[in-house]
């Protein structure tokens, strides 16, 4: 599967953005999908993940109640709605996929990655 992420940009603190990640291929529904982010000088960290149906979603505590992951298995797309953004959310955001995987928080558990989209939150 190939992943193409978009939707990043510059936003003021308290604002919102919606990231999208479009996947190629016909078997999108078998993939666990996730979002990770990497701030300058830091390791890539988990943000959110969804099982194949979207019925199970898990979030890092730092984004819980502010970010919402959703997926559309007809459009082969996963979304990350980000509200109440903070300067510390500034990072390159990556979508990731793994067939038949669990909603893992570990980068090593995902075999497919998008190219990343930059989110900058100004104070």
C-alpha positions as CSV (number, residue, x, y, z in Angstrom):
1,X,0.0,0.0,0.0
2,X,1.2,3.5,-0.7
3,X,0.2,6.4,1.6
4,X,-0.2,10.0,0.8
5,X,-0.7,12.4,3.7
6,X,-1.8,16.0,3.4
7,X,-3.6,18.8,5.3
8,X,-0.8,20.3,7.3
9,X,-0.2,23.9,7.6
10,X,0.3,26.9,9.9
11,X,-2.4,27.6,12.5
12,X,-2.6,29.7,15.6
13,X,-2.9,28.1,19.1
14,X,-6.5,27.0,19.7
15,X,-7.2,26.5,16.1
16,X,-8.0,23.3,14.1
17,X,-6.7,21.3,11.2
18,X,-7.7,18.1,9.6
19,X,-5.1,15.8,8.2
20,X,-5.9,13.2,5.5
21,X,-4.0,10.1,4.5
22,X,-5.1,8.4,1.2
23,X,-4.1,4.9,0.6
24,X,-3.7,3.1,-2.7
25,X,-4.9,-0.4,-3.3
26,X,-8.1,-2.3,-2.9
27,X,-7.6,-3.9,0.5
28,X,-7.5,-0.8,2.7
29,X,-10.0,-2.3,5.1
30,X,-7.5,-4.9,6.3
31,X,-5.0,-2.3,7.5
32,X,-4.6,-1.0,11.0
33,X,-4.0,2.7,10.5
34,X,-2.1,5.1,12.7
35,X,-0.8,8.6,13.0
36,X,2.6,9.4,14.4
37,X,4.4,12.7,14.7
38,X,8.0,13.9,15.0
39,X,9.0,17.2,16.3
40,X,12.5,18.7,15.5
41,X,15.2,17.0,17.4
42,X,12.8,14.4,18.9
43,X,11.9,10.8,18.2
44,X,8.8,9.9,16.3
45,X,5.9,9.4,18.7
46,X,2.5,7.8,18.6
47,X,-0.6,10.0,18.2
48,X,-3.5,7.7,17.4
49,X,-4.4,4.4,15.8
50,X,-7.5,2.7,14.5
51,X,-8.3,-1.0,13.9
52,X,-9.6,-2.0,10.5
53,X,-13.2,-0.9,11.0
54,X,-12.6,2.3,13.0
55,X,-14.5,0.7,15.9
56,X,-11.4,0.6,18.1
57,X,-9.4,3.7,18.4
58,X,-6.6,4.6,20.8
59,X,-4.9,7.9,21.5
60,X,-1.9,9.2,23.2
61,X,-2.8,11.0,26.4
62,X,-1.4,14.2,25.1
63,X,-4.0,14.4,22.3
64,X,-7.0,12.7,23.9
65,X,-10.1,14.8,23.8
66,X,-8.6,17.1,21.3
67,X,-7.8,14.9,18.3
68,X,-10.1,12.4,16.6
69,X,-9.0,9.7,14.2
70,X,-11.6,8.4,11.7
71,X,-11.4,6.3,8.6
72,X,-13.5,5.8,5.4
73,X,-12.9,2.4,4.0
74,X,-14.8,3.3,0.8
75,X,-12.6,6.3,0.1
76,X,-9.4,4.5,1.4
77,X,-8.7,7.4,3.6
78,X,-7.9,8.0,7.2
79,X,-8.3,11.4,8.9
80,X,-7.0,13.1,11.9
81,X,-9.2,16.0,13.1
82,X,-7.1,18.2,15.4
83,X,-8.8,20.7,17.6
84,X,-7.5,23.1,20.3
85,X,-4.0,22.9,18.9
86,X,-1.1,23.8,21.1
87,X,2.4,24.9,20.1
88,X,3.7,21.6,21.4
89,X,1.7,19.9,18.7
90,X,4.1,21.3,16.1
91,X,5.6,18.4,14.2
92,X,5.7,16.5,11.0
93,X,2.7,14.1,11.1
94,X,3.0,10.7,9.5
95,X,0.3,8.2,8.7
96,X,1.2,4.5,9.0
97,X,-0.4,1.2,8.1
98,X,0.0,-2.4,8.9
99,X,-2.1,-5.3,7.5
100,X,-4.0,-7.2,10.2
101,X,-2.1,-5.4,12.9
102,X,-3.1,-4.3,16.4
103,X,-3.5,-0.7,17.3
104,X,0.1,-0.5,18.3
105,X,1.9,2.5,19.6
106,X,5.3,1.3,18.4
107,X,6.7,2.5,15.1
108,X,8.3,-0.9,14.5
109,X,4.9,-2.5,14.2
110,X,4.0,-0.5,11.1
111,X,5.5,-1.5,7.7
112,X,4.0,1.3,5.5
113,X,4.5,5.0,6.0
114,X,3.4,8.2,4.2
115,X,5.7,11.0,3.5
116,X,4.6,13.3,6.3
117,X,2.9,16.6,6.5
118,X,4.1,19.5,8.6
119,X,1.9,21.1,11.2
120,X,3.0,24.3,12.8
121,X,1.1,25.9,15.7
122,X,2.0,29.4,16.6
123,X,1.6,30.8,20.0
